Amino acid sequence: MASSSGDEKTNREEQEEALIALLEHRAKEVDHLRTRVAYYKSQLEESEKRLEETERKLAHLRGRGNTVPSKRVSEKGVKVKEERRSCSPIKISDHSRNGKHVQKPQLVIPAVNPKLYVPIKVEETGSKSIPIHDKSIVKEKGNIILHEEEGGGTQSKGTKRKFEQREHKDIIQMVCSSSSPRRINCQSSNHIPSQHKRKLRSLALCPTNDQLFVTSALDGLVNLWQIQAKGSSASLLSTADCASTKNRRWPEDIAWHPHGGSLFTIYTADGGDSQIAVLNLNKVKEKKRLTFFEDKPHVKGIINNIMFMPWEDVSFVTGGSDHAVVHWTEINGEDSWKPKVLHRSMHSSAVMGVAGLQQKQMVVSVGADKRIVGFDLQTGRADYKHQIESKCMSVLPNPCDFNLFMVQTSTPERQLRLFDIRLRRTEIHEFGWKQESSESQSALINQAWSPDGFHLTSGSADPIIHIFDIRFNSNKPSESIKAHQKRVFKAAWHHSLPLLISISSDLNIGLHKII
């Protein structure tokens, strides 16, 4: 009984601490918005004065005795602006449903081709210019809102999805082909507070808008960030409480919907808790933004990984501690998802990572049982099986070579392994790093491919980002960057800017410019 009482007290204290942190954040948010309202009121008054002055000059020039009633004109202008006012600083593209674009009265950010990214400076009085992806811009009371082109919403999204699949490039033949690495020179780094009160857990970049990324942490909060000044800084746009409904669990992993309008979060199968939720970033009211799925296909333990598949029909896969790999497909075009267990017996231990191959409908899963399984959805069976001598903690396909994928393992100095899906039981190359702080490997340490597919970044138990050039015929990092004060969980490559974004247990976000 004493132990139970102590646990309840600890849980209550943690909840109280989280609520206090949330209260402080929202108080700051209210103060910030009040400041903005006061600023734009003063701007409105000045604009009205300038309008009246211009009207007087025009009347004087025309020799009229009476001016046009300026108050009526300005009030009409204000009324129009109030009708079109955006409820949030940035609107994000919503999902297509059943392959058709659903017209909505709100203005949204269209899917953007990263290679066509051209920073366009939008000048505003008293504020810094920020890079915008598209010339179709409406500025309303300080908010930047992007239009979709008329009649092109559905087509542009379809083009975006096809472009993301990219053209296959044969990179495997270049692995270990060079005696010297091509270094990534990082300039001085900038660190900003993450606004989280507990350790960070996930970092994900928006697939359709190069300005946006999200972070999540053990406080259950998901923060949406906007990159400023070509990667020199970032500003917090919004915060959402994404803790699970029953046990108040934090998101174990997060993933963007391919169309960029929402985020998917995963939790645990224990205690009848919610397993998956979707956070709609275009909804304003917080209670309506987060929707928990009713289906609970995982039977026990933590759900470790979620990944959207790189296929035309939008779907995602989850892997859990119950040894199961579950494929989720959208049904009825109403943001409802149907789960199907692909397999529950091909792994004898927790599934730690899942991923999809672009050239065929195959789901690759890796587990703590040291197994790598490639399950073909067309045939309904495992088309690829391999077992190594070490626990597997994540899997990541190369963005350019569709046959190449990386597996993270638990062996020190051999943490990263490269495989060709066409070759059975064959490892192409391995590399890793020596940890100073401990020998234990963490599944929370994640990797990321560079957009060109030649470099890998990895966090570490040390305050260091390790970078690997897969063309370098060495097992060691091509370079290592002292990036934080404590362990680095992940360092992600920006899609179009020469920038690395990292998260760390020092509660900071690192912005590292590449020369």
C-alpha positions as CSV (number, residue, x, y, z in Angstrom):
1,M,0.0,0.0,0.0
2,A,2.8,2.4,0.9
3,S,4.4,1.7,-2.5
4,S,1.2,2.4,-4.3
5,S,0.7,5.6,-2.4
6,G,4.2,6.7,-3.3
7,D,3.7,6.0,-7.0
8,E,0.4,8.0,-7.0
9,K,2.2,10.9,-5.3
10,T,5.0,10.8,-7.8
11,N,2.6,10.6,-10.7
12,R,0.6,13.5,-9.3
13,E,3.8,15.6,-8.9
14,E,4.8,14.8,-12.5
15,Q,1.3,15.9,-13.7
16,E,1.5,19.0,-11.6
17,E,5.0,19.9,-13.0
18,A,3.7,19.4,-16.5
19,L,0.7,21.5,-16.0
20,I,2.8,24.3,-14.4
21,A,5.1,24.3,-17.4
22,L,2.1,24.3,-19.7
23,L,0.6,27.2,-17.8
24,E,3.8,29.2,-18.0
25,H,4.0,28.6,-21.8
26,R,0.4,29.6,-22.4
27,A,0.8,32.8,-20.2
28,K,3.8,33.8,-22.4
29,E,1.8,33.0,-25.5
30,V,-1.1,35.3,-24.3
31,D,1.4,38.1,-23.6
32,H,2.9,37.7,-27.0
33,L,-0.4,37.8,-28.8
34,R,-1.5,40.9,-26.8
35,T,1.7,42.6,-27.9
36,R,1.0,41.7,-31.5
37,V,-2.6,43.0,-31.2
38,A,-1.4,46.3,-29.7
39,Y,1.2,46.6,-32.5
40,Y,-1.3,46.1,-35.3
41,K,-3.8,48.5,-33.7
42,S,-1.1,51.2,-33.8
43,Q,-0.3,50.2,-37.4
44,L,-3.9,50.5,-38.3
45,E,-4.2,53.9,-36.8
46,E,-1.2,55.1,-38.7
47,S,-2.5,53.6,-42.0
48,E,-5.8,55.4,-41.5
49,K,-4.0,58.7,-41.0
50,R,-2.0,58.2,-44.1
51,L,-5.1,57.3,-46.0
52,E,-6.9,60.4,-44.9
53,E,-3.9,62.6,-45.8
54,T,-3.8,61.1,-49.3
55,E,-7.5,61.7,-49.7
56,R,-7.2,65.3,-48.7
57,K,-4.3,65.8,-51.2
58,L,-6.4,64.2,-53.9
59,A,-9.4,66.4,-53.1
60,H,-7.2,69.5,-53.1
61,L,-5.7,68.5,-56.4
62,R,-9.1,68.1,-58.0
63,G,-10.4,71.3,-56.5
64,R,-13.2,69.6,-54.5
65,G,-14.5,71.1,-51.4
66,N,-15.4,67.8,-49.7
67,T,-13.2,64.8,-49.4
68,V,-14.4,61.2,-49.8
69,P,-15.5,59.9,-46.3
70,S,-12.3,58.2,-45.3
71,K,-13.9,56.6,-42.2
72,R,-16.3,54.6,-44.3
73,V,-13.6,53.4,-46.7
74,S,-11.2,52.4,-43.9
75,E,-13.9,50.6,-41.9
76,K,-14.8,48.7,-45.0
77,G,-11.2,47.7,-45.5
78,V,-11.0,46.5,-41.9
79,K,-14.2,44.5,-42.3
80,V,-12.7,42.7,-45.3
81,K,-9.5,41.9,-43.4
82,E,-11.5,40.6,-40.4
83,E,-13.4,38.2,-42.7
84,R,-10.2,36.8,-44.2
85,R,-8.2,36.8,-41.0
86,S,-6.1,33.6,-40.5
87,C,-6.5,31.9,-37.2
88,S,-2.9,30.8,-37.1
89,P,0.4,32.2,-38.4
90,I,0.8,29.5,-41.1
91,K,-1.8,27.2,-42.7
92,I,-0.6,23.8,-43.8
93,S,-1.8,21.7,-46.7
94,D,-4.6,19.3,-45.6
95,H,-4.9,15.7,-46.8
96,S,-6.3,14.7,-50.1
97,R,-9.2,12.3,-49.7
98,N,-9.7,9.4,-52.0
99,G,-7.2,11.0,-54.4
100,K,-9.4,14.1,-54.7
101,H,-8.7,17.5,-53.3
102,V,-11.4,18.7,-50.8
103,Q,-12.0,22.4,-51.3
104,K,-12.0,24.3,-48.0
105,P,-12.6,28.0,-47.4
106,Q,-9.3,28.4,-45.6
107,L,-6.1,29.4,-47.2
108,V,-3.4,26.7,-47.1
109,I,0.3,26.1,-48.0
110,P,0.6,24.0,-51.2
111,A,3.0,21.2,-51.6
112,V,6.4,22.6,-52.6
113,N,9.1,21.0,-54.7
114,P,12.2,21.4,-52.5
115,K,14.5,21.7,-55.5
116,L,12.6,24.8,-56.7
117,Y,12.9,26.6,-53.4
118,V,13.8,30.2,-53.9
119,P,13.9,32.5,-50.9
120,I,11.7,35.5,-51.6
121,K,12.0,38.3,-49.0
122,V,8.7,39.7,-47.7
123,E,9.4,43.1,-46.3
124,E,7.3,44.1,-43.2
125,T,7.6,47.2,-41.1
126,G,9.3,46.3,-37.8
127,S,9.9,42.7,-38.6
128,K,12.5,40.6,-40.3
129,S,12.1,39.2,-43.7
130,I,11.5,35.4,-43.9
131,P,12.0,33.1,-46.9
132,I,8.7,32.1,-48.6
133,H,8.4,29.3,-51.1
134,D,5.8,30.7,-53.4
135,K,5.0,34.1,-54.9
136,S,1.2,33.8,-54.2
137,I,1.2,35.5,-50.9
138,V,-1.4,37.3,-48.8
139,K,-0.2,39.3,-45.8
140,E,-2.9,39.8,-43.2
141,K,-2.1,41.5,-39.9
142,G,1.4,40.0,-39.8
143,N,0.4,36.5,-40.8
144,I,2.0,34.9,-43.9
145,I,-0.6,32.9,-45.8
146,L,0.1,31.0,-49.1
147,H,-2.5,30.4,-51.8
148,E,-2.9,27.2,-53.8
149,E,-3.1,27.8,-57.5
150,E,-6.6,27.7,-58.8
151,G,-7.6,24.4,-60.2
152,G,-4.1,23.0,-59.4
153,G,-4.5,21.7,-55.9
154,T,-5.0,18.1,-56.7
155,Q,-2.5,18.0,-59.5
156,S,0.2,19.7,-57.6
157,K,-0.2,17.3,-54.7
158,G,0.0,14.4,-57.1
159,T,3.1,15.8,-58.7
160,K,4.7,16.3,-55.3
161,R,4.1,12.7,-54.3
162,K,5.6,11.4,-57.6
163,F,8.6,13.7,-57.2
164,E,9.2,12.4,-53.7
165,Q,9.6,9.0,-55.1
166,R,12.5,10.4,-57.2
167,E,14.5,8.9,-59.9
168,H,16.6,5.9,-58.9
169,K,20.3,6.4,-58.8
170,D,22.9,3.7,-58.5
171,I,24.8,4.7,-55.3
172,I,25.7,1.2,-54.1
173,Q,28.6,0.9,-56.6
174,M,30.1,4.0,-55.0
175,V,30.2,2.6,-51.5
176,C,33.8,2.4,-50.2
177,S,35.1,3.7,-53.5
178,S,37.2,6.6,-52.1
179,S,40.3,6.6,-49.9
180,S,39.4,10.1,-48.5
181,P,36.0,11.5,-47.4
182,R,34.3,14.5,-48.7
183,R,33.9,16.6,-45.6
184,I,30.8,18.5,-44.5
185,N,32.1,21.8,-43.0
186,C,29.7,23.1,-40.4
187,Q,29.9,26.8,-39.5
188,S,29.3,28.1,-36.0
189,S,26.1,26.6,-34.5
190,N,23.1,28.4,-33.0
191,H,21.2,26.8,-30.1
192,I,17.7,27.7,-29.2
193,P,15.7,26.5,-26.1
194,S,13.3,23.7,-27.1
195,Q,10.5,25.1,-24.8
196,H,10.2,21.5,-23.5
197,K,10.4,20.8,-19.8
198,R,11.5,17.2,-20.1
199,K,13.9,15.3,-22.4
200,L,13.3,15.5,-26.2
201,R,12.2,12.4,-28.0
202,S,11.6,13.1,-31.7
203,L,12.4,15.6,-34.5
204,A,10.6,15.6,-37.9
205,L,10.8,18.0,-40.8
206,C,7.7,18.9,-42.8
207,P,7.6,17.1,-46.2
208,T,5.8,19.9,-48.0
209,N,7.0,23.1,-46.4
210,D,10.8,23.6,-45.9
211,Q,10.2,26.2,-43.2
212,L,8.5,23.9,-40.7
213,F,9.6,21.2,-38.3
214,V,8.3,19.6,-35.1
215,T,9.8,18.3,-31.8
216,S,8.3,16.1,-29.2
217,A,9.4,15.3,-25.6
218,L,8.6,13.4,-22.5
219,D,6.4,16.2,-21.3
220,G,3.8,15.0,-23.9
221,L,4.0,18.3,-25.9
222,V,4.6,18.6,-29.6
223,N,6.0,21.9,-30.7
224,L,5.7,23.3,-34.2
225,W,8.7,25.5,-35.4
226,Q,9.3,27.9,-38.2
227,I,12.8,28.3,-39.6
228,Q,13.9,31.9,-39.8
229,A,16.7,33.8,-41.6
230,K,17.8,31.0,-43.8
231,G,18.4,28.7,-40.9
232,S,20.1,31.1,-38.5
233,S,17.2,30.8,-36.0
234,A,13.7,29.3,-35.5
235,S,10.5,30.6,-33.8
236,L,7.9,28.6,-32.0
237,L,4.5,28.7,-33.8
238,S,2.3,26.5,-31.6
239,T,2.3,23.8,-28.9
240,A,-0.1,20.9,-28.6
241,D,-0.6,18.6,-25.7
242,C,-0.4,15.1,-27.3
243,A,-0.3,13.0,-24.1
244,S,-2.5,9.9,-24.4
245,T,-6.0,10.0,-22.9
246,K,-5.8,7.3,-20.2
247,N,-2.2,7.0,-18.9
248,R,-1.0,10.4,-20.1
249,R,1.8,8.8,-22.0
250,W,4.1,10.9,-24.2
251,P,4.4,10.1,-28.0
252,E,7.0,7.4,-28.5
253,D,7.5,8.5,-32.2
254,I,5.9,11.0,-34.6
255,A,5.5,11.2,-38.4
256,W,4.2,13.8,-40.8
257,H,1.4,12.9,-43.1
258,P,2.9,13.2,-46.7
259,H,0.6,16.1,-47.5
260,G,1.9,18.0,-44.5
261,G,-1.4,18.9,-42.8
262,S,-1.2,16.6,-39.8
263,L,1.1,14.7,-37.5
264,F,0.7,11.1,-36.4
265,T,1.8,10.1,-32.9
266,I,2.1,6.6,-31.4
267,Y,2.0,5.4,-27.8
268,T,1.7,2.0,-26.0
269,A,-0.6,-1.1,-26.1
270,D,-0.5,-1.5,-22.3
271,G,-3.4,-0.7,-20.0
272,G,-5.9,-0.2,-22.7
273,D,-4.4,3.1,-23.6
274,S,-4.7,4.9,-26.9
275,Q,-2.3,3.5,-29.5
276,I,-2.3,6.2,-32.2
277,A,-3.5,9.8,-32.6
278,V,-3.6,12.3,-35.4
279,L,-2.9,16.0,-34.7
280,N,-4.6,18.2,-37.3
281,L,-2.4,21.4,-37.6
282,N,-5.1,23.3,-39.5
283,K,-7.7,23.2,-36.6
284,V,-7.6,26.0,-34.1
285,K,-9.4,24.6,-31.1
286,E,-7.0,22.4,-29.2
287,K,-9.6,19.8,-28.1
288,K,-10.6,19.2,-31.8
289,R,-7.0,19.1,-33.1
290,L,-6.0,15.8,-31.5
291,T,-8.0,12.6,-32.5
292,F,-7.3,9.2,-31.0
293,F,-7.9,6.1,-33.0
294,E,-10.4,3.6,-31.7
295,D,-8.6,0.6,-33.3
296,K,-5.9,-1.1,-31.1
297,P,-4.2,-3.8,-33.1
298,H,-1.1,-4.0,-31.0
299,V,-1.6,-6.3,-28.0
300,K,1.1,-5.3,-25.5
301,G,4.2,-3.1,-24.9
302,I,5.4,0.1,-26.5
303,I,4.8,0.9,-30.1
304,N,8.3,1.8,-31.2
305,N,8.2,3.2,-34.7
306,I,5.8,4.8,-37.2
307,M,6.7,5.4,-40.8
308,F,4.6,6.5,-43.8
309,M,5.2,4.4,-46.9
310,P,6.7,6.1,-50.1
311,W,3.8,4.9,-52.3
312,E,1.1,6.6,-54.3
313,D,-1.7,5.4,-52.0
314,V,-1.1,7.0,-48.6
315,S,-0.5,4.5,-45.8
316,F,1.7,4.0,-42.8
317,V,3.2,1.1,-40.8
318,T,3.8,0.7,-37.1
319,G,6.1,-1.7,-35.3
320,G,5.7,-2.7,-31.7
321,S,7.1,-4.6,-28.7
322,D,4.4,-7.3,-29.3
323,H,6.5,-8.5,-32.3
324,A,3.9,-7.1,-34.7
325,V,4.1,-5.1,-37.9
326,V,0.8,-3.3,-38.7
327,H,-0.1,-1.7,-42.0
328,W,-2.7,1.2,-41.8
329,T,-4.7,2.4,-44.8
330,E,-7.1,5.3,-45.1
331,I,-10.7,4.3,-45.7
332,N,-13.8,6.3,-46.8
333,G,-11.8,9.5,-47.3
334,E,-12.9,10.6,-43.8
335,D,-9.6,10.5,-42.0
336,S,-10.4,7.0,-40.6
337,W,-7.7,4.3,-40.9
338,K,-8.0,0.6,-41.1
339,P,-5.2,-1.5,-39.5
340,K,-4.0,-4.9,-40.9
341,V,-1.5,-7.0,-39.1
342,L,1.1,-8.0,-41.7
343,H,2.9,-10.4,-39.4
344,R,3.2,-11.1,-35.7
345,S,5.4,-14.3,-35.7
346,M,8.3,-13.4,-38.1
347,H,10.1,-11.6,-35.2
348,S,10.6,-13.3,-31.9
349,S,11.2,-10.0,-30.0
350,A,10.3,-6.3,-30.2
351,V,10.1,-4.7,-33.7
352,M,12.2,-1.6,-33.3
353,G,12.0,-0.1,-36.8
354,V,9.9,-0.2,-40.0
355,A,10.3,1.3,-43.5
356,G,8.9,1.0,-47.0
357,L,10.9,0.5,-50.2
358,Q,10.0,2.9,-53.1
359,Q,10.4,0.5,-56.0
360,K,8.1,-2.2,-54.7
361,Q,5.4,-2.6,-52.0
362,M,7.8,-4.1,-49.4
363,V,7.9,-3.3,-45.7
364,V,11.3,-3.8,-44.1
365,S,11.2,-4.4,-40.4
366,V,14.1,-4.9,-37.9
367,G,14.0,-6.2,-34.3
368,A,15.7,-6.8,-31.1
369,D,15.8,-10.5,-32.2
370,K,18.6,-9.5,-34.6
371,R,16.4,-10.2,-37.6
372,I,15.8,-8.1,-40.8
373,V,12.5,-9.0,-42.6
374,G,11.3,-7.7,-46.0
375,F,7.6,-8.4,-46.3
376,D,6.1,-8.2,-49.8
377,L,2.5,-6.9,-49.6
378,Q,1.7,-8.2,-53.1
379,T,2.5,-11.9,-52.3
380,G,1.7,-11.7,-48.6
381,R,5.0,-13.3,-47.5
382,A,8.5,-12.5,-46.5
383,D,10.6,-12.0,-49.6
384,Y,13.8,-11.0,-47.7
385,K,15.1,-12.5,-44.5
386,H,18.5,-11.9,-42.8
387,Q,19.8,-12.3,-39.3
388,I,22.9,-10.7,-37.9
389,E,24.9,-11.1,-34.7
390,S,23.6,-7.9,-33.1
391,K,20.2,-6.3,-32.0
392,C,18.7,-4.1,-34.7
393,M,17.3,-0.8,-33.5
394,S,16.2,1.1,-36.6
395,V,16.1,0.9,-40.4
396,L,16.4,3.7,-42.9
397,P,16.2,3.4,-46.8
398,N,18.5,5.6,-48.9
399,P,16.6,8.4,-50.5
400,C,18.2,8.0,-54.0
401,D,19.2,4.3,-54.4
402,F,16.1,2.3,-53.9
403,N,18.0,-0.9,-53.2
404,L,20.2,0.5,-50.4
405,F,19.1,0.7,-46.8
406,M,20.8,1.2,-43.4
407,V,20.3,-0.7,-40.2
408,Q,21.3,0.6,-36.8
409,T,22.7,-2.1,-34.5
410,S,23.8,-2.3,-30.8
411,T,27.5,-3.2,-31.5
412,P,29.9,-0.4,-30.5
413,E,32.0,0.9,-33.4
414,R,29.8,-1.1,-35.8
415,Q,26.5,0.7,-35.2
416,L,25.6,1.3,-38.8
417,R,25.3,-1.4,-41.5
418,L,24.5,-1.0,-45.2
419,F,22.5,-3.7,-47.1
420,D,21.4,-4.2,-50.7
421,I,17.8,-5.6,-50.8
422,R,18.7,-7.7,-53.9
423,L,21.5,-9.5,-52.1
424,R,20.6,-12.2,-49.6
425,R,22.5,-12.3,-46.3
426,T,25.2,-9.9,-47.5
427,E,26.4,-6.8,-45.8
428,I,27.9,-4.1,-48.1
429,H,29.7,-2.1,-45.4
430,E,29.7,-1.3,-41.7
431,F,30.9,1.7,-39.8
432,G,30.4,3.3,-36.4
433,W,32.0,5.3,-33.5
434,K,33.5,4.8,-30.1
435,Q,31.4,6.1,-27.3
436,E,33.1,7.9,-24.4
437,S,30.2,8.0,-22.0
438,S,29.1,4.3,-22.1
439,E,29.1,1.1,-24.2
440,S,25.3,0.7,-24.2
441,Q,23.5,1.6,-27.4
442,S,20.2,3.4,-27.3
443,A,17.3,3.0,-29.7
444,L,16.6,6.7,-29.1
445,I,19.7,7.6,-31.1
446,N,18.6,8.1,-34.7
447,Q,20.1,8.5,-38.1
448,A,19.3,10.6,-41.2
449,W,20.3,10.5,-44.8
450,S,21.5,13.6,-46.7
451,P,19.2,14.5,-49.6
452,D,21.9,13.3,-52.1
453,G,22.1,9.9,-50.4
454,F,25.9,10.0,-49.9
455,H,26.1,11.0,-46.2
456,L,24.6,9.8,-43.0
457,T,24.3,11.7,-39.7
458,S,23.9,10.0,-36.4
459,G,23.3,11.2,-32.9
460,S,25.3,9.6,-30.1
461,A,25.3,9.0,-26.3
462,D,28.0,11.8,-26.3
463,P,27.3,15.5,-27.2
464,I,28.5,14.8,-30.7
465,I,27.0,14.5,-34.2
466,H,28.8,11.9,-36.3
467,I,28.8,12.2,-40.0
468,F,29.6,9.4,-42.4
469,D,30.5,9.5,-46.1
470,I,29.5,6.1,-47.5
471,R,32.0,6.5,-50.3
472,F,34.9,6.6,-47.8
473,N,36.5,3.2,-47.4
474,S,36.8,3.4,-43.6
475,N,34.8,2.3,-40.6
476,K,35.1,5.6,-38.8
477,P,33.1,8.8,-39.2
478,S,34.3,11.2,-41.9
479,E,33.9,13.9,-39.2
480,S,32.4,14.5,-35.8
481,I,30.9,17.8,-34.6
482,K,30.7,18.9,-31.0
483,A,27.1,20.0,-31.1
484,H,25.6,20.0,-27.6
485,Q,26.2,19.8,-23.9
486,K,24.6,16.4,-23.5
487,R,23.7,13.4,-25.7
488,V,22.4,14.0,-29.2
489,F,19.3,12.1,-30.2
490,K,19.1,13.1,-33.9
491,A,20.5,15.4,-36.5
492,A,18.3,15.9,-39.6
493,W,19.3,17.3,-42.9
494,H,17.3,20.2,-44.3
495,H,15.7,19.5,-47.7
496,S,16.9,22.6,-49.4
497,L,19.0,24.8,-47.1
498,P,22.6,23.8,-46.2
499,L,21.6,23.1,-42.6
500,L,21.5,20.4,-40.0
501,I,18.9,20.5,-37.2
502,S,19.6,18.5,-34.0
503,I,17.9,17.7,-30.7
504,S,19.6,16.8,-27.5
505,S,18.9,15.9,-23.9
506,D,20.3,19.4,-22.9
507,L,16.8,20.6,-24.0
508,N,18.2,22.7,-26.8
509,I,17.6,22.6,-30.6
510,G,20.8,23.0,-32.6
511,L,20.9,24.8,-36.0
512,H,24.2,24.0,-37.7
513,K,25.0,25.8,-41.0
514,I,27.0,23.9,-43.6
515,I,29.5,25.9,-45.6
